[in-house]
Amino acid sequence: MLMQIVMFAVLVLSVRPGECFPNYKDDYMDEDLATFDYYKGTDEFDEGNRTQECEECVPELCPLAQGCRAGLMLDSCGCCSQCANLEGQSCDLGQRNLYYGLCGKDMECKLDRSDGADGEEPEAQCVCSSQKPLCGSDGQTYMNLCKYKEAAYSKSGLNVSDGPCRTAPVIKVPPHNLVNVTGSSIAFLCEVFAFPMALVEWRKDGKEVILPGDDPHISVQSRGGPQKYELSSWLQIEEASQMDSGTYRCIARNELGHISATAILGVLPPDEMSAYLEQNTNEMMGYDQLQDYDRDYY
């Protein structure tokens, strides 16, 4: 037993510190290797490996770039042409095509600060230098020069003039049918695009009375947006009762025309609302996803 203890002690003392601790700097270790930052070196390699991969440029061997709606740019080696990035796509800041690519003509690569709200790094995106709307000879309004150029790529002979096209109202987001319980708050949304700007009003069940009228528990609020030449209007009902059930109509008009969209509101007492929710839940539970998936729609 004594002999075994002695042998164990000799074995422990014979182990070299560098073998137990890999980060230990041994006397015979090269100075550059001992202080080498692996992670920094990896990052530097990732940035430089594109240049290292570049070979002699032979333009005749370059693939043909097609369908480039934002124009052309040179690849990371500065040899072959490839499609430039469209508005809204990710891009490389500066003038070097490293990873995402460069923006097309009349665009800038800018950081989108709204993406960094959750502590993440903001992402650089292509933004059109001119944000003035243009009216196309096809009758469509293009929100900026870059959107027009994208369309002109596939529409030969497309011309534009300054400012948006004059157009009758178009309802981009109509109100949706709603079912809720008595005493709840309810809101309908209607988003309209038009130029000149449209006037939006609400009516109920085909009546001529424009809401809210003199009803204190109904209100109408409107604001511009979310896009240029758009108007968003809300009809809000506080402490809804069964008397509020019916068909509500959003009507938008300007000097060029008018348009409307309807939505049905159902206000139920608590017991009927519970039965309604139970019925809808059972219908959802009885939905056979696999059976529906197996159908041939083509």
Secondary structure per residue as TSV (DSSP state, phi and psi in degrees):
chain	resnum	aa	ss	phi	psi
A	1	M	-	360.0	-43.2
A	2	L	H	-61.5	-39.2
A	3	M	H	-63.0	-38.9
A	4	Q	H	-65.7	-39.3
A	5	I	H	-64.5	-42.1
A	6	V	H	-63.1	-43.2
A	7	M	H	-64.5	-38.4
A	8	F	H	-64.3	-41.2
A	9	A	H	-64.2	-41.2
A	10	V	H	-63.9	-39.9
A	11	L	H	-63.8	-43.6
A	12	V	H	-63.8	-43.8
A	13	L	H	-68.8	-22.8
A	14	S	H	-83.4	-10.9
A	15	V	S	-74.9	132.8
A	16	R	-	-84.2	142.8
A	17	P	H	-56.7	-37.6
A	18	G	H	-65.1	-24.9
A	19	E	H	-80.7	-28.0
A	20	C	H	-82.4	-34.1
A	21	F	-	-122.0	100.8
A	22	P	T	-59.8	-27.2
A	23	N	T	-83.8	-1.6
A	24	Y	-	-70.9	131.0
A	25	K	-	-85.5	109.1
A	26	D	-	-81.8	159.0
A	27	D	T	-65.7	-33.0
A	28	Y	T	-89.1	-0.1
A	29	M	S	-75.9	140.4
A	30	D	-	-61.9	137.2
A	31	E	H	-61.8	-42.4
A	32	D	H	-65.2	-39.7
A	33	L	H	-69.4	-35.7
A	34	A	H	-67.9	-32.2
A	35	T	T	-102.2	10.3
A	36	F	-	-69.0	127.3
A	37	D	-	-92.4	104.6
A	38	Y	H	-60.8	-46.0
A	39	Y	H	-68.4	-40.5
A	40	K	H	-63.8	-40.7
A	41	G	H	-63.0	-37.2
A	42	T	H	-64.8	-42.9
A	43	D	H	-63.2	-42.5
A	44	E	H	-64.4	-35.1
A	45	F	H	-68.3	-40.6
A	46	D	H	-61.1	-37.4
A	47	E	H	-74.2	-32.6
A	48	G	H	-96.4	-12.1
A	49	N	H	-68.3	-23.6
A	50	R	H	-65.4	-42.0
A	51	T	H	-66.0	-37.8
A	52	Q	H	-67.0	-28.9
A	53	E	H	-79.0	-17.0
A	54	C	-	-67.9	132.2
A	55	E	-	-109.7	-173.9
A	56	E	-	-60.7	132.4
A	57	C	-	-75.8	123.6
A	58	V	-	-124.8	91.7
A	59	P	G	-53.8	-30.8
A	60	E	G	-64.1	-20.9
A	61	L	G	-94.3	-2.5
A	62	C	S	-71.1	139.6
A	63	P	-	-68.3	150.5
A	64	L	-	-78.6	124.3
A	65	A	-	-83.5	122.4
A	66	Q	-	-125.9	156.1
A	67	G	-	66.5	31.8
A	68	C	-	-89.0	92.6
A	69	R	T	-74.2	-15.7
A	70	A	T	-110.2	13.5
A	71	G	-	92.1	-167.4
A	72	L	E	-116.8	157.7
A	73	M	E	-146.3	164.2
A	74	L	E	-83.9	149.5
A	75	D	-	-71.0	-177.9
A	76	S	T	-63.9	-20.7
A	77	C	T	-92.0	-4.3
A	78	G	S	70.7	28.2
A	79	C	-	-115.1	-61.8
A	80	C	S	-96.6	147.2
A	81	S	E	-82.2	141.8
A	82	Q	E	-143.2	168.2
A	83	C	E	-67.0	134.2
A	84	A	-	-76.1	160.8
A	85	N	B	-78.9	146.1
A	86	L	-	-83.8	167.5
A	87	E	T	-60.1	133.2
A	88	G	T	93.0	-12.5
A	89	Q	S	-83.8	155.8
A	90	S	B	-66.3	152.5
A	91	C	-	-150.8	165.4
A	92	D	-	-92.0	128.7
A	93	L	S	-68.7	147.1
A	94	G	S	90.0	-162.0
A	95	Q	S	-107.4	5.5
A	96	R	-	-103.7	130.8
A	97	N	-	-85.4	96.0
A	98	L	S	-104.7	-47.7
A	99	Y	S	-136.4	-63.3
A	100	Y	S	-79.3	-28.9
A	101	G	-	106.1	174.8
A	102	L	-	-105.6	158.0
A	103	C	B	-78.3	158.0
A	104	G	-	-73.8	-178.9
A	105	K	T	-63.7	146.6
A	106	D	T	67.8	22.2
A	107	M	E	-129.6	156.4
A	108	E	E	-124.9	148.3
A	109	C	E	-93.5	113.9
A	110	K	E	-128.2	151.5
A	111	L	E	-76.0	132.4
A	112	D	E	-89.5	97.9
A	113	R	G	-63.8	-24.5
A	114	S	G	-67.3	-23.4
A	115	D	G	-73.5	-18.1
A	116	G	G	-92.4	16.8
A	117	A	G	-66.5	-30.8
A	118	D	G	-95.2	20.9
A	119	G	S	86.3	0.5
A	120	E	-	-84.2	159.7
A	121	E	-	-67.2	130.3
A	122	P	-	-63.9	144.9
A	123	E	E	-98.7	136.9
A	124	A	E	-80.3	134.2
A	125	Q	E	-134.8	155.3
A	126	C	E	-76.2	129.3
A	127	V	E	-126.8	133.8
A	128	C	E	-67.8	135.7
A	129	S	S	-67.9	-33.3
A	130	S	-	-110.2	124.6
A	131	Q	-	-107.8	20.1
A	132	K	-	-81.7	133.4
A	133	P	-	-71.4	152.1
A	134	L	E	-131.7	146.6
A	135	C	E	-101.0	119.5
A	136	G	E	-83.1	154.9
A	137	S	T	-67.2	-9.3
A	138	D	T	-88.1	3.3
A	139	G	S	85.9	3.4
A	140	Q	-	-100.6	146.6
A	141	T	E	-92.5	125.9
A	142	Y	E	-104.9	125.0
A	143	M	S	-68.4	-17.3
A	144	N	S	-161.1	175.2
A	145	L	H	-61.5	-37.5
A	146	C	H	-68.1	-38.9
A	147	K	H	-63.3	-38.1
A	148	Y	H	-63.4	-44.0
A	149	K	H	-63.7	-36.9
A	150	E	H	-60.8	-43.7
A	151	A	H	-70.2	-38.1
A	152	A	H	-64.8	-22.7
A	153	Y	H	-61.1	-38.4
A	154	S	H	-104.7	-3.0
A	155	K	S	-121.7	93.6
A	156	S	T	-67.3	140.9
A	157	G	T	79.8	10.3
A	158	L	-	-75.3	122.8
A	159	N	-	-114.4	163.3
A	160	V	E	-137.1	159.0
A	161	S	E	-130.5	159.6
A	162	D	E	-65.3	144.5
A	163	G	S	87.3	162.5
A	164	P	-	-72.8	159.9
A	165	C	-	-73.9	141.9
A	166	R	-	-70.8	126.4
A	167	T	E	-147.5	148.0
A	168	A	E	-69.0	160.5
A	169	P	E	-59.7	144.6
A	170	V	E	-128.1	125.2
A	171	I	E	-84.6	109.4
A	172	K	E	-83.6	-35.6
A	173	V	E	-130.0	104.9
A	174	P	-	-82.0	161.9
A	175	P	-	-68.2	150.9
A	176	H	-	-112.8	150.5
A	177	N	-	-60.1	141.8
A	178	L	E	-135.6	146.6
A	179	V	E	-130.7	128.3
A	180	N	E	-148.5	171.7
A	181	V	E	-91.1	154.8
A	182	T	T	-59.4	142.6
A	183	G	T	89.5	-5.4
A	184	S	-	-87.6	169.0
A	185	S	-	-100.5	137.8
A	186	I	E	-130.9	144.4
A	187	A	E	-141.8	133.3
A	188	F	E	-107.0	141.9
A	189	L	E	-117.5	141.0
A	190	C	E	-140.2	118.9
A	191	E	E	-109.6	130.4
A	192	V	E	-128.4	138.5
A	193	F	E	-113.1	135.8
A	194	A	E	-168.6	154.4
A	195	F	E	-147.9	118.4
A	196	P	S	-59.5	160.9
A	197	M	-	-55.6	145.9
A	198	A	-	-91.3	155.0
A	199	L	E	-98.7	128.1
A	200	V	E	-111.9	133.4
A	201	E	E	-137.4	160.3
A	202	W	E	-120.9	141.2
A	203	R	E	-138.8	164.0
A	204	K	E	-126.9	134.9
A	205	D	T	51.8	36.4
A	206	G	T	73.1	8.4
A	207	K	-	-77.8	157.4
A	208	E	S	-82.5	-11.9
A	209	V	-	-69.9	126.4
A	210	I	-	-85.9	124.0
A	211	L	B	-72.5	147.9
A	212	P	T	-85.2	-6.8
A	213	G	T	62.0	-136.1
A	214	D	T	-106.4	19.1
A	215	D	-	-81.8	116.4
A	216	P	T	-71.9	-17.9
A	217	H	T	-98.8	8.2
A	218	I	E	-120.0	136.1
A	219	S	E	-139.7	154.2
A	220	V	E	-126.5	128.8
A	221	Q	E	-127.6	141.2
A	222	S	E	-136.2	150.4
A	223	R	E	-151.8	160.5
A	224	G	E	-74.8	148.3
A	225	G	-	110.3	-177.6
A	226	P	S	-76.5	-18.4
A	227	Q	S	-108.9	172.2
A	228	K	T	-61.1	143.0
A	229	Y	T	62.5	25.0
A	230	E	E	-116.4	152.8
A	231	L	E	-132.0	131.3
A	232	S	E	-109.2	128.6
A	233	S	E	-127.7	135.9
A	234	W	E	-118.3	135.5
A	235	L	E	-105.5	119.4
A	236	Q	E	-115.8	135.9
A	237	I	E	-123.1	120.4
A	238	E	S	-97.7	139.6
A	239	E	S	49.2	60.2
A	240	A	-	-62.4	144.2
A	241	S	-	-121.9	173.9
A	242	Q	G	-64.1	-23.2
A	243	M	G	-66.3	-19.8
A	244	D	G	-82.6	-9.7
A	245	S	-	-61.8	145.5
A	246	G	E	153.0	-167.6
A	247	T	E	-106.3	123.6
A	248	Y	E	-108.3	140.0
A	249	R	E	-123.2	128.6
A	250	C	E	-95.5	123.6
A	251	I	E	-120.7	126.4
A	252	A	E	-119.5	134.9
A	253	R	E	-146.8	147.9
A	254	N	E	-143.1	-170.6
A	255	E	T	-67.6	-12.6
A	256	L	T	-98.5	-9.9
A	257	G	E	157.6	-173.1
A	258	H	E	-147.0	163.0
A	259	I	E	-154.1	155.6
A	260	S	E	-144.1	160.8
A	261	A	E	-145.8	144.4
A	262	T	E	-117.8	158.4
A	263	A	E	-146.4	144.8
A	264	I	E	-101.4	133.6
A	265	L	E	-112.6	128.7
A	266	G	E	-117.3	123.1
A	267	V	E	-113.4	118.0
A	268	L	E	-115.2	148.5
A	269	P	-	-67.9	163.6
A	270	P	H	-54.3	-43.0
A	271	D	H	-66.7	-41.3
A	272	E	H	-69.2	-34.0
A	273	M	H	-65.3	-40.4
A	274	S	H	-62.5	-43.8
A	275	A	H	-64.5	-38.7
A	276	Y	H	-63.1	-45.2
A	277	L	H	-65.7	-39.0
A	278	E	H	-64.4	-42.2
A	279	Q	H	-63.0	-44.3
A	280	N	H	-67.1	-34.8
A	281	T	H	-65.7	-42.2
A	282	N	H	-63.5	-38.6
A	283	E	H	-64.6	-39.0
A	284	M	H	-68.8	-38.4
A	285	M	H	-67.9	-29.0
A	286	G	T	-84.5	-0.7
A	287	Y	-	-73.1	121.7
A	288	D	-	-94.8	98.4
A	289	Q	H	-64.3	-39.9
A	290	L	H	-66.4	-40.8
A	291	Q	H	-62.9	-42.7
A	292	D	H	-68.8	-34.5
A	293	Y	H	-68.2	-32.9
A	294	D	T	-75.9	-10.9
A	295	R	S	-68.4	147.1
A	296	D	-	-97.6	107.7
A	297	Y	-	-92.6	-0.5
A	298	Y	-	-113.4	360.0
